[in-house]
């Protein structure tokens, strides 16, 4: 058997070979100060087979410390309490030895920043065997986690959490949260992940309070930072579970604005694009599709699910004909099929907005019959449609029921696509020509005005 004594913070250790250890061992250590650890293994030479005993104690110079080895537990795994040096030595024998040689050098030279960067690269770059990252954190990272930045520690911890059994992840993250509680950004990242795990476990109501706390922390940051993405991702996930299409659409776009799309896999891009597209169609307060249609994320759907891209374009134009043409595809989606009536009304409202937008400001007195033809509705339903649009502040104007005419003076601003920008350019050119003509008419009439 052998007795190993080492100082966990300095990586110094002592090996005392014994043919046999007595039931009570008296140790007098004159070399070490501070926190020390005693580990007894059963094995031969340098190999470590079975852990028999482990104890951590605060050693004072000249203090006699007695260890009772009467009842040794041989069931624990040796590597779980191995020293940093022993652990690193094992890793250097693996396939990524060069990285561990580099990290060992940084560790011994106390270059904590360089070690942090190397460690981040290591944990992000897989593949890793199941349980490996959690062991790296427990044996290696925990030895110097107080020396690295809280933000980096939170990033490492979030990756390690994926390697921990599902039922233990929240407990692990809560313990990590205590170590970074003084750093707002690191705290937000970890709390957001805890909230996401609670949603997965069905603890949705608890997450509502967590989101309120996080929102206050995020607002206090002032400028937009990468951790805003963590908050908006959690918020969007919460609203998705609650079925709040409007809030999900809003926070999903905010989330996309805080991250680098290259960090998402192709599958993640397709899932995000599909669900955001659905929320845009189903949200009863979403009438501006331009921002989504202009987002590069939508490119991921043009091959995987092209019909939803076409449907979004149809809604953006208020094209009822295209909506009906695509019905065989979108009616297969359960959420869209359940909301068929609401979808058609929403497309009709967008058609009214497009009709108003495309007309010159001097010719926005539109007969009921023209509105009905544009939105594929009976003439007697046009008045209700216009009233709905006015109540939603999509358009402004008045209804002349006697003459069956709608007088619209304003349409809600939207993010325009290329065709709408071209139309806007055409309108501006027409307005410029009209102004030039008016100027010329005034110049011709000036002499007559002066003479009179």
N, C-alpha and C positions, 0 to 999 in steps of 0.2 A: 504494500500500500504506500501511498505517498501523500504528503501534506503540502498544499500550496498556499502561501501567504502573499497577498499583493495589495498594493494601494490602487484603487480603481481610478483615481483621478490622474495619477502620474504614470501608470502603466508599468511600475516597478513590481517585480514579484520575486519570491524566494521559493525554492523547491527543497524540501528536506526528505530524503529517502529514509524510510524506516522499514525494517523487516516486519514489524508488528507494532500497532499503536495500542497503548494501554487504554482502559476504559475512561480514565481521566487524564488529560494531557495539560500540563502547566506550561504556558508560554511566557517568556519575558523578551519582548521585542524592544531593542534599543536603537533600531535604524529608522523607524517610521513614525510619523506624526499624522494626526487627522484621521479621517474615515478610512478604515481598513476592512479587509474581508478575508475570512478563512474558509477554504474549500478543501474537502477531503475526498479523494478519488480512489477507487480500487482499480488497479491496472499495472502494466509493466512498462518500464522505460518511460518514454515520452507520450505514450498513448494514454488516452483518457477514456475509460470504458463506462464506468458507473459512478454516478454521484452519490456519495455516502453522507456528506455533511456540508452545510454552508451556513455561515453566520457573518453578519456585518456589525461592526461595533466601532465606537469612537475611541481610538487608542491615544493614550497619554504617555509621554516619555517616561520609561521606567516602570510603567504599570504592569502588574502581573495579571494575566487574563487566563482563567480556567475554562476549558471546554470539555463538556461531558459527552463522551462518545459511546455511552452505554447502549442507547437505542438508535442505531443508524438506519435511516430509510434509504433503501437501495432502488427505489422505484423512479426517482426523478431522472431526467435526461441530462447528461453531462454538459452539452453545449449551451444549455439555457443559462448557466451561471459562469460561463467561460470568461476569462479576461479579454480585454480589447485586443491585446497582442495575439492571444491564442486564436481569437475569432478571425482577425485579419490574416493570420498565417494560413488558416484553412481556406479563406477566400482566394488568396494568392495562388493556391494550387488549382483553382478552377479555370474556366474558359475565359474569364475577364480579368486575368491576373494583372495586366498592365494598369488597369484602372485602380485596382486595390493597392498596387505598389505606389502609385501616385498619391492616393488618399492617405496611405500610411506615412508617406514623406511629409505631407501637409500636417498631419496629426502630430507627428513627432516634433516638427518645427513650429507648432502652434500657429500655423497660417490658417486661421479659422474661416476667413472669407473665401480663400481659394478652395478650402476643403468643402465649404458649403456649395460652391458652384459645381465642383466635381461630383458631389453627392447628389445634387439635383439632377444633373445629367444622367447619373447612373440609375436612379430610381425611375426616371422618365423613359429610359431606353430599355425595352424588354427584348426577349421575353424573360420572365423570372419564374422559377419554380414556386408552386403554392407554398405559402408560409415563409418564403425567403425574405421578403421585404419587412414583414413584421419582426423577424429575427434580427435583421439589420438595425431596425429602429430600437428594439429592446436592448441589444448587446452593444451596438456601436454608437448610434446617434444619441441615445439617452446619456451617454458618458460626457458629452460636451454640448448638449442642446441649450444650455444656459449661455453659451458663448457665441451663438449665431443669431442672426436677426430673427425677430418674431415672424416676420412675413415669410422668410425662407423656411422657417420651422413649420409654419402652417401649410405651406405648399408641399413640403416633404410628407407631413402628417396626413394630408388629404389623399396622397397617392398610396401611402402605406395602409390607410384605412380600407382600401379596396382589397387588400390581401388578408384582412382580418375577418373571421367568421361573422356573418351578418348580425347575429344576435349580440355581438360584443362591440360593434362599431361605434354605437352611440356612446357607450361607456368610455371607449378609447378616446373619442373626440372630445368628450367632456373633460377628461383629464388633461388633454392637450390644450383645451381652452383656458384652463387655469394658468398655464405657463405663458400665454400670450394675452392675458386679459388687459394689459396696459397698452396694447397696440390696437387701435380701432380697426384698421384694415384687416389685420390677421384675425381679429375677433369676428368680424363680419363674415369672412370666408368660412370659418369653422362653424359658426352658428347657422349659416345658410345650408351647409352640408348636413348638419344635424336636423334641420327642418325638413330637408329632402328625404332623409331616412325615415323620419317620423311619418311623412306622407305615405311612403312605401309600406309602413307598418299599420296604416289606417288611423293614425292619431292626428287627423286633419284639424280638429278644433284647437288643439294645442298650438298648431302652427300659425293660426290666425294671430294670436298674441305675440308670437315670435316675430312675425312679419312687421307688426307695429313697432316693436323694439328695434328691429333692424332698419326700418325706414327712418327712424329718428337718428340712428347712428350714421346712416348713409347721407342724410341731409346735412349733418354736421361736418361732413368731409369737405363741403364746398364744391370744389371742382370735380369733374367726372374722372374716376380712376378705374383701373381694371377690376377692382372688387365690386364695383357697381354691377358688373355682369353676373356675379354670384348671387347678388340680391334679386335682380330681375329674373334670373333663371328660376329661383325658388318661388318668387311671386307668380310667375307665369305657370309653373307647375301646380301651384295651389289653385289658381283660378281655372285651370284645365280640369282638375278634379271636381271643382264646384260647378262647372258648366257655365262659367261667366265668360261668354265669347268676347265681349267688348274689352274687358280688363286683360284677358289672355292675349288678345291681339296687340293691345297697347304695350304691355310689358315684354312681350316676345320681340317686338321691334326694338324696344329699348335694349334688351339683352343682346340682340344682334349688333347694335351700335357700339357695344362695349367690348366685343371680342374680335379676334382674328378668325375669319372663316376657315383659314388653313388649319386651324387647330381641331376642326371637326372632321370626322370621317365622312365618306360619301353617304353612308347609311344615315348618319345623324343629320346631315344636310337635307336629305330627302324627307326624313321624318319631321324636322322642323318646318320645312317649306310646306309640306302637306297639311299639317295641323294649323299653321298660321293662315294658309289659304282657306281652310274650312271656317276658321273663326271670322275671317274677313267677310265671307259669304253669309254666315249665320248671325253675325253681330247686328243687332237692330240699331246701333248708333254708328256703324262703320259705313260711311258713304264716300270715302276717299281711298281709292285703290292704287293711286299713282306711286306712293312710296314703296309699296310691296312689289308692284310690277317693275319698278326700276332697280330693285335689289338684286345683286348677283346670286343670292341664294336660290332664286327661282329657276336658275339655269339647271339645277339638279333635278327638277321635275319635268323638264321638257322632253326627256327621253323616258324616264321611269313612269310618269303619269301625265302625259301631255293634255288630256282632256280638262284637267283642273286649271291649267294655265290658260287654255282657250276660254274656259268658263269665266275666269277672272277678267280677261280682256273683254268678254261680252258684257259683263256687269259694268265695267268701267265706261263702256260706250252706251250702256242702257239698251243693248241690242236684244230685243225680245225674240227675234227670229232665230238668232244663234242659241239662245237659251233653250228654245224648243227643239232645235236640231241636236243639241247635246244631251237632251233628257234621257235617252237610253243609257248613257254613261253615268251621269250624276245620280240618277234614280237608284243605282245599285249601291250607293253609299247610304247607310241607314240614317245618319243625322240629316242629310240633305233631303232624303225621301220623306222623312217625318215633317219637314218644314217646307214642303212644296209651295203651299199658298203664300207663306211669308217671303219665300225667295222670289216668286213672280211679282209680288207687290213691290219688293225692294228694287227689282230690276226696272219696274215701271217708273218708280220714283227717280232712279238714275237716268232713265230715258227722258223724263221731263227736264231734268237738269241739263242733259246734253242738248236737248232741243232749244232750251233757253240760251245756253252758251253759244250755240252756232248761229243765233240770229243777231243782227245788228241792234244796238240799243234803241234805234229809231223805229224798229219794226218788231216789238215784242208784245204786240196785241195778237194773241194766237187764238184762232177759233177752236171751239171744243172738238170739232170734227178732225182738225189737224193733229191735236194732242192724242185723240183716240186712235188715229191711224198709226201714230209713231209708237205708242206703247201697247198696242194690241188690246185695247179695252173698249167696251161699249160706250157710246157717247154719254149715257146717263150715269156712268161711274167716274167721268172725268172730274166733276166738281169735287167729289170726295177725295180723289187722288191729289188734286191741287191743295185742298185744305190740309191734307196730311203733310204734304211737302212744306207748306208754310208753317205749320205747327212745329215741324222738326228743324225749322230755320234753314232749310235747303234752298229755298227761293223766297223772294219777297214780292208782293204785288197785291192785286185785287181781282175779284171775280165779278164779271158782268153777266148775271144769270139771264137777264132779259135778252141780251144780244148773243148769248152763248159764246162769250169771249173771255179769255184770261189775259190780264195785263200784268206782265212780270217785269220788274225793274232791276232785279238783282239776283245773282246766283252764287251760292256758297263757293268760295275759293277752294281749289283742289290742286294737288300735284298733277301736272299735265304730262301725257305721253307725247311722243314725237309728232303724231298726227294732229293732236290738239294744239301743240306749239305752232305747227304750220298754219293751222286755222287762225290762231291768235295773231301770227305775223301778217296774215292776209287782212285781218280786221284792222290792224294798226296801219297798214299801208292805205287801206280805204279811208281810214280816219284822217291820215296825213293829206291825202288828195282832197278830201272834203274841206279841211282847214285851208289848204292852199287856194282852193277855189273861192272860199269865202273872203280871203285876203285880197284876191284879185278883184272880186266884185266891189269890195269896199274902196279899193284904190281907184276904180273906174268912176265911182260915184262921188269921190271927194271934190272934184272941180265943181260939179253941180251944186253940192252942198255949200261950198264957199261962195259961189255966185248968188245963191238965194239968201 
